Structure formats: C-alpha cells, structure tokens
Amino acid sequence: MNNTTTKSAIETMKERHSVRKYTQYDMPQKDLQEILEATITAPSSWNLQHWKFLVIQSDSQKEKLLPIAYNQQQVVDSSVTIAVLGDLEANHNAERVYGEVVNKGFMTPEVKEILTNQIHGAYTNDQFARDEAVMNASLASMQLMLAAKDKGYDTVPMGGFDKVAFRKEFNIPERYVPIMLISVGKAAAEAHGTLRFPLDEVVTYETF
Ligand SMILES: Cc1cc2nc3c(=O)[nH]c(=O)nc-3n(C[C@H](O)[C@H](O)[C@H](O)COP(=O)(O)O)c2cc1C
C-alpha cells in the first residue's frame, strides 16, 4: 500500500476503493503537492484546464465542512479534503493556452484567432459551459484519486454535500461549480466491498 514503483496503473485502479474511516495523519506537504501535480496532468477539452482545487486541511475549516457534507465523518478524520471545482468560464483560459502555443511556433496567430473565436462561441451556451466544467474537472478528480492511491493514500469522492452552503461558507466565486469533495488520508478500515456489473453487460460493440 505504501509504494508504488512496483505497482502498475491497472493494479492501482483495481485497488482503489472508497475508504470512509481514517486515522489521524498529517500528510506531508510534499505528498499533497505530488498528488496535485499528477492531478493537473489530466487531459481537458481544448486544454482549457477547467479545474480549481480548494484544499481543506485545518481543523477549523474541516469542522465547518462537516455539516455541509451531511456529517460524513471522513471530512474531519482524513488528512485533507479537496474540493474539486469546475470552471464555467474556462474559455477565458484560451488566450493564455493558445498564446503559448503560438509563441512556441506550433500554431500561427491566424489559426489561434479562429480557434479562440470558436471556443468563445461555444461558451455562449451555458449548458455547454457547465457540461464542460463537470466533465473536465471529473477527469482531474479521477487522476487525483489514483495519484493518491499510488502514493499510499486512500480516498473517497463525495457528491453528498450542500453545494449552496458550501459556496457560501468557503467563498466560492460564481465562476466555479462545485463538482465533488475528495477526502484523502490513511485508512483506518478497509473500504466495504462493492460490485461491478459484468463487462458484457456494460460494453456493446459497434452499435446498439
Ligand atoms: C461522483 C461521486 C459521488 C459520490 N458521493 C459519495 C458520498 O457523498 N459519500 C460516500 O460515502 N461515497 C460517495 N461516493 C462513493 C461511491 O459510493 C463509490 O465510489 C461506489 O460505491 C463504488 O465503490 P468504490 O469506490 O469503493 O469502488 C461517490 C462516488 C462518486 C463517483
């Protein structure tokens, strides 16, 4: 459970389960940093990187989070809970992302202009912007959980929290939509068993 160099990505995925009981453990900042560094290597639409992470690790902030997370004890007992937020205005990142691409000589300014106009056009649709925020921040969330597992931590993702109260208590700007909370820490008890539907029930080839 502790290290990782010998473990394959597939083994890490298979070993990851949602742990809800944690021992008190001060996660070294270096581990948190490495987990987050791995998290942000996630792919994203147009490379707009539609994510922000709010790290909640002080006792006082954890206590504020507890009732908002419907008293799920893991937000207090784990080392840290990371709120993953999706960016509803990720189109504003286009200038920076594609400016850099042009600077490196991988794209002409004319192509950049066309592309960024397309992106801004797509973002006039609020539903699209929201779908993109949720989809891309969710990809980062999965990376976070696997990176944590690889470093010897367990996690539990949580959609069960009061999003309105969370936004208010933690001053989340309107631009960001709360996607999920992820508690990260050292397991005190194993995850309870969960089933997966068999592959042949969930995979269809070529067409429905
Ligand atoms: C988006 C999402 C929201 C979830 N919300 C909660 C939650 O609020 N509380 C909780 O205890 N588990 C939550 N879970 C964990 C699921 O119950 C768990 O992933 C599922 O039962 C499969 O079990 P496993 O993760 O142990 O393999 C959530 C999982 C996901 C992906």
The ligand as an SDF file (V2000), in Angstrom:
LIG
                    3D

 31 33  0  0  0  0  0  0  0  0999 V2000
  -19.4990   11.4210   -8.0260 C   0  0  0  0  0  0  0  0  0  0  0  0
  -19.4720   10.5230   -6.8250 C   0  0  0  0  0  0  0  0  0  0  0  0
  -20.1200   10.9100   -5.6650 C   0  0  0  0  0  0  0  0  0  0  0  0
  -20.0470   10.1040   -4.5160 C   0  0  0  0  0  0  0  0  0  0  0  0
  -20.5850   10.5530   -3.3550 N   0  0  0  0  0  0  0  0  0  0  0  0
  -20.3620    9.8660   -2.2140 C   0  0  0  0  0  0  0  0  0  0  0  0
  -20.7330   10.4110   -0.9630 C   0  0  0  0  0  0  0  0  0  0  0  0
  -21.2670   11.5160   -0.8600 O   0  0  0  0  0  0  0  0  0  0  0  0
  -20.4770    9.6830    0.1450 N   0  0  0  0  0  0  0  0  0  0  0  0
  -19.8560    8.4710    0.1050 C   0  0  0  0  0  0  0  0  0  0  0  0
  -19.6390    7.8810    1.1650 O   0  0  0  0  0  0  0  0  0  0  0  0
  -19.4780    7.9230   -1.0760 N   0  0  0  0  0  0  0  0  0  0  0  0
  -19.6960    8.6040   -2.2310 C   0  0  0  0  0  0  0  0  0  0  0  0
  -19.2540    8.1050   -3.4270 N   0  0  0  0  0  0  0  0  0  0  0  0
  -18.5350    6.8170   -3.4640 C   0  0  0  0  0  0  0  0  0  0  0  0
  -19.3430    5.7130   -4.1380 C   0  0  0  0  0  0  0  0  0  0  0  0
  -20.3310    5.2500   -3.2560 O   0  0  0  0  0  0  0  0  0  0  0  0
  -18.3730    4.5980   -4.5550 C   0  0  0  0  0  0  0  0  0  0  0  0
  -17.4340    5.0970   -5.4630 O   0  0  0  0  0  0  0  0  0  0  0  0
  -19.0850    3.4040   -5.1970 C   0  0  0  0  0  0  0  0  0  0  0  0
  -19.9520    2.7970   -4.2770 O   0  0  0  0  0  0  0  0  0  0  0  0
  -18.0860    2.3620   -5.6880 C   0  0  0  0  0  0  0  0  0  0  0  0
  -17.2920    1.9150   -4.6210 O   0  0  0  0  0  0  0  0  0  0  0  0
  -15.7270    2.0540   -4.6130 P   0  0  0  0  0  0  0  0  0  0  0  0
  -15.3760    3.4930   -4.8870 O   0  0  0  0  0  0  0  0  0  0  0  0
  -15.3310    1.6460   -3.2300 O   0  0  0  0  0  0  0  0  0  0  0  0
  -15.1640    1.1520   -5.6600 O   0  0  0  0  0  0  0  0  0  0  0  0
  -19.3560    8.8620   -4.5720 C   0  0  0  0  0  0  0  0  0  0  0  0
  -18.7340    8.4790   -5.7620 C   0  0  0  0  0  0  0  0  0  0  0  0
  -18.7650    9.3000   -6.8570 C   0  0  0  0  0  0  0  0  0  0  0  0
  -18.0220    8.8840   -8.1020 C   0  0  0  0  0  0  0  0  0  0  0  0
  1  2  1  0
  2  3  1  0
  2 30  2  0
  3  4  2  0
  4  5  1  0
  4 28  1  0
  5  6  2  0
  6  7  1  0
  6 13  1  0
  7  8  2  0
  7  9  1  0
  9 10  1  0
 10 11  2  0
 10 12  1  0
 12 13  2  0
 13 14  1  0
 14 15  1  0
 14 28  1  0
 15 16  1  0
 16 17  1  0
 16 18  1  0
 18 19  1  0
 18 20  1  0
 20 21  1  0
 20 22  1  0
 22 23  1  0
 23 24  1  0
 24 25  2  0
 24 26  1  0
 24 27  1  0
 28 29  2  0
 29 30  1  0
 30 31  1  0
M  END
$$$$
